[in-house]
Amino acid sequence: MVPVLLILVGALATLQADLLNHKKFLLLPPVNFTIKATGLAQVLLHWDPNPDQEQRHVDLEYHVKINAPQEDEYDTRKTESKCVTPLHEGFAASVRTILKSSHTTLASSWVSAELKAPPGSPGTSVTNLTCTTHTVVSSHTHLRPYQVSLRCTWLVGKDAPEDTQYFLYYRFGVLTEKCQEYSRDALNRNTACWFPRTFINSKGFEQLAVHINGSSKRAAIKPFDQLFSPLAIDQVNPPRNVTVEIESNSLYIQWEKPLSAFPDHCFNYELKIYNTKNGHIQKEKLIANKFISKIDDVSTYSIQVRAAVSSPCRMPGRWGEWSQPIYVGVIYGPGCFHRFRPQRVTSKISLWLLNMRNLRMKPKLKLYIVWKRLDLKSWEIPRFDGILPF
């Protein structure tokens, strides 16, 4: 069976080579070439083979050339092609029939089609559109434990009237959503959008399409499209449950992976230990979720950790947000100092400072105790090695 197939393939290649050398063989361009918008920042190109094309049992292909908004070209055996691209400046493409051999290519003339740019006054579309995503706990944890939030911000067009109002939509795959939660400027114009939960998959490679249009009684507002890679805009959450212990002159730091759909082994970490007394910053790149560092007896230290998804799980992304700072070491008052070490501290809720002047203390004593709020009902205060002078 294999020799028969080899003979057929060889015969077809010989036939195509003969046709390419045959001056009377003419390739005709495709017909009925159309471009249709099928979604936000998405078009479908479709054409039919020329019905008058001479059929000699050869494999015809098509050469597609994107002319605008960004030039591109490729070959395909199909008679349709999907393109994902911004459409606010219009879209134009051409296609032709081709027949290839090992040495040369025979091509028909081009046929072209276009989508005109949507109407709108210049300078009225949004500018400086930026978007970020975060992993959040799903509202349907039994079906999908994690979802992705989306936040986008933009600037009002420089020539947009004061009564302009903007509206944002996003598309990921076949799903499209309209924004329901906006932030506004002083003129009550939408300048930011927030989706608490979306259909976006931060693990995927499909592009996120964001579309913003607008309305005004004074002018036609020009729409704007932009594509984002979920990988590029994913803001990794801070590591959770950062804990710090002091034993002798050693600092024991440990944490848990960020809230994420990725498992533990998918993260790299960066640890920052800042000596508030001399300004020295120690940074460590880590794979493990723990670290031990030597410290002195006379300084206060601030500890923070951040994470990034590593290459075994997807293409490496940017570093996420730092955890809230945790302070350990020595605190000072006039004529005294005390070393403290937190029994358990966490980065879930921001740092709290208590001004001790309201307690029964020496009038001139100004002492600040650092503590962390662990949940809505319980608090923990650092344990002191000495006795407070009051």
N, C-alpha and C positions, 0 to 999 in steps of 0.2 A: 504493500500500500504506500509506503514512504517513497519508493522510487517513482511511482506514478505521480504523486503530488509534486515531486521535484521536477518532473518532466513538464507538468502543467504550468508551474511557476516560471520555469525557464522559457516555455513557449510564450507566455504572456509578456514577459520582459522583452523577448525578441520582437513580439508584435508591436509593443509600445515604442521600441527603438526604431522599428521600421516606419511607423507612422510619423514620428518626429522628423525623420529624414524625407518623408513624402511631402513635397511642396503643395500638393493639392488638398491635403487634409487640413480642414479649417476648424478651429475651436470657436464656438459661439458663446457669447456672454450669457449669464443667467437672466431670467426674466422675473417679473413681479417682485422686485426687491423692495422690501418695506422695513421701516424701523418703528417700533411701537413701545411706548413706555409701559412697563408692566408692574411697576412699584416705585417706591422712593429710590432715586438714584439707580434705576435699573431699566435696561431696555432689552428688547428681543429683536434680533435681526433675522429676517426670513426671506428666502428666495426659492425659485423653482429652476430645475434644469431647463435649458432651452429645448423646446419640443422639436426644433428643426435640427438639433445636433445629430450628426451622423453617428450611428451606433456601431462600433466595431469591437465590442466586448473588451473595453479598456477601462481602467480605473481612473475616472475623472475626479479631480479635487478642486477645491475653491480657495482662492487667496483673498483674505479679508484684510482691509486696511482701514483703521480708524483714523479719521482726519482731524476730528475735534471732539471733545475739548483737549485731549492729549493724544498725540500720535502713537499708534501701535499697529502691528500687523502679525498675522499668523495664518497657517493653512489648516483646512479642515475637510473631512469627507462628508460632513453633514450639510444639510440645506438650511440650517438655522444656528444661531449663536446667541448666547446671553452675555451681556456686558454690564458690569457694575461700575458706575462712574457718575460724578456730579453732572446734573443736567441743567443747572441755572444759566449756563452759557450756551446751551444748545448741544446738539450731537450730530455728527456727520460721519458717514462711512461709505466705502466702496467695496465691490466684490467683483471677481473675475474667475473664469474657469481656467484651470491649468492641467497639464498632463506632464508628468515628470518621467525622466529616465535617469540613468546613472551619470550622464554627462551633460544633459541640457534640460530645459523646461520650455514647453510650448504654452503660450497664454493667449486668452481672448482679450478683447477690449474690456474696459471697466464699465460698470453700471454703478450709479451713486444714488444716495437718498440722505435725507436729513430731518432732524427735529429742530424746529426753530426755538430760540431762547424764549422762555416765558416773558410776558410783558411786565413792565415795571419801570419806574423812574430811576435814573442813575443815582447812586449814592444813598438809596433808601434801604438797601438790604443790610442785614446785620454784619458786623465785623468781629474779628478776634474771637471766634467761636472755639471754646475749649470744653472738653468733657472728661470726666473721670468716673471710674466704677469702683465699687467696694463689694466684698462678699458679706452677706447678711444671713441671719437665720430665716429659713423659709417659714411662711405661714401655714404650710402643709408639710410638716416635718416627716410624716409617715410616708409621703410620696417622694419628696425631694427635700433633703435636710438643709440645703443651702440655695440661696438665690443671689442675684446681683442687683445692687442699686445703681442708679445712674444720675449724675449731676452735671448739667451743662450751664455755662455762663457765656455771655456775649455783650458786645457794645452796640448801642443804637447807631444806625447809619448816620453819617455826618449831615446828610441832606434830608433826613426823615422828618416829617412834620411833627409837631408836639403831640398831636392826637394819635400818633402811630401806635398800634398794638401788634405785638408779635406772638406767633403761636408755633410751638415746637412739636415735631413728630419724630419718632425713630422707627427704623425697620431692622430687624435681625432675622435672617432667613425669610420665611414667608409671613412672619408676624409683624404687624405694625401697631404702634400705640401712640395716642395723643397725650401730651402732658396735661396734668390736672393741677399741679402744684407749682406756682410761680413765685419768684421774688421780683419786686418792682423798684423802679427808681423814684426820684422826687416828683416826676410827672406822671407817676402811676403806669409807666410802661414796663412790660415784662422784660427782664434782663437776665433771668436765670430760671432754670427748671429743675425739678427734683422728682425722680421716680423712686419711691422706697423699695419697690421690687419690680423686676423686669423679666423678660424671657431670654436675656443675653446669657450666653455660655462663655465664661471667662477662660475655659480650657480650649475653646475652639479657635479655628483660624479664619472663619468667615468674617467679612468686614461688617462693621456697624455703620448704617447710613443714618445721618441726622439731617432733617429738613426743617427749615424755619421760613414760614411765610408771614404776611402781615396785612393789615388793613388800615386805611385812613380815609377821611372824608376829603382830604386836600390833594392826595396824590395816590397813584398806583404803587404799591410797595413791591419791590422786586424780591422774589424768593431766593433762598440760598441753600445749597447742599454741601455736605462735607462727609467724607468717609474716615472712619477711625478703625484701627486695629485693636480689638479687645485686649490683646497682650500689651500694647503700648500705653493704654490708658488705665490699665488695672492698677489701682492703688492698694497694695497689700496691707492688710490690717496690722496693727502692732502686735507683737507677741503677748500672750495672755499670762496672767498670774505670775508676774515677775516677783521673785522672792529673794531677799538678801539676808545673810547671817554673818556676823562677825565672830570669829574664834581666834583669840590671841591677836596676831597681826595679819590675819588672813581674811579676805572677803570672799564669801561663798555666794555665788549668784546662780540662779536657776530660773527657767521660764518654760512655758508651754507654747506650742505652735500657734500661729494666728488663727482666728476664725476663718476657715477656708475649706473648700471642697478637696483640696490637695492633702494627701497624707503626710505624716511626720517627715519622711525621708526626702520630701520634695523641697525643703527649705534650707537656705543659707542664712546666717545671721551676722550682724555686725553689732558689737558691744562697745559702748562708749562710757569710760570712767573719767569723770572730770574732778580734778582736785581744786576745790573752790578757794583754797588758801594761796597756792602758787600759780594757778591757772594752767597747770599741765593737763593735757588730754591724752588718755590712753585709748586707742582703738584696736579692736581685735576682730578679724574675720573668722567665723566659726562654722562648723557643720553641726557640732553637738549643741545641746540646749543647756549647757552649764559651763561655768568658768570659775577658777580660783585665782585671786590676785593678792599680792602682798601690799599692805598699806602701812602708814606710819600712825603714831599715837596722837598727833597734834593737828590733824586736818579733817575737814569735812569733804565728803565725796558725793557726787551726783552720778547715778547709774541709769543708763537708758539702753534699750535694745530695739533693733529693727530687723525686718526680714525681707527676703526676696525669694521668689520661686526659682529653683535651680534647673539646670539643663536636662537632667534625666527625665523630668516630667513635662517640660515644654521649653520653648526657646527662652533663655534667661531674660527676665524683665528688670525693671528699675527697682531700686530699694523702696520699701514701704515707709510708712510713718514711724517716727520714734515713739516708743512707749513714754508714758508720763515719767518725769524724773523722780527717782527715789533718793533721799538724802540719808546718809549714814556718817558717823564719825563723831566729831566734837562740836558742841555749841558753846557759845561764849556769853558771859554777862560781865559786868564791871567787877574785876578782881576775882573772878572764878570761871572755871570751865568744867563741863561735864561731858563725858563720853556716853553716847547712847547707841543702842543697836535695836532695830525693829524686830519684833518677834515674828511678824508676818505683815508684809506690805504688798500691795497690788496696784497695778496700773489701770484698773478699770475706771476709777473715778479720780478726778483731779486732786492735786495736793491742797491740803488745808493747813493754815497757820493759826495758832492760838496766841493772842497777845496776853502775856501773863500779868500785865500791870493791873488788871481788875481783880487779881487774887490777893491774898494777904501776904505781901512781900515787902521788902525794903523799897521805899518810894522811888529811888533812882535806878532800881534794878530793871533792866529790860531783857527779858528772856523769852525766846520763841521756841516752842516745842513743835517738832515736826511730827505729824501723824497722818494716817491714811484712813479713808472711809472704806470699809470692806463691803458693806451692804447697807440697806436702809435702816437696819435695826441695831447693828453692832459696830463699835469703834474700838480701835486698839491704839494705845499710847506707848511710845518707845520706853524701854526699860533703862534706867540710869545706873551706871556703875557706882556713882557717888551719892551723897545726900544733898538735896537742894537746901540752900541756906535760908529757909523761911519756915 
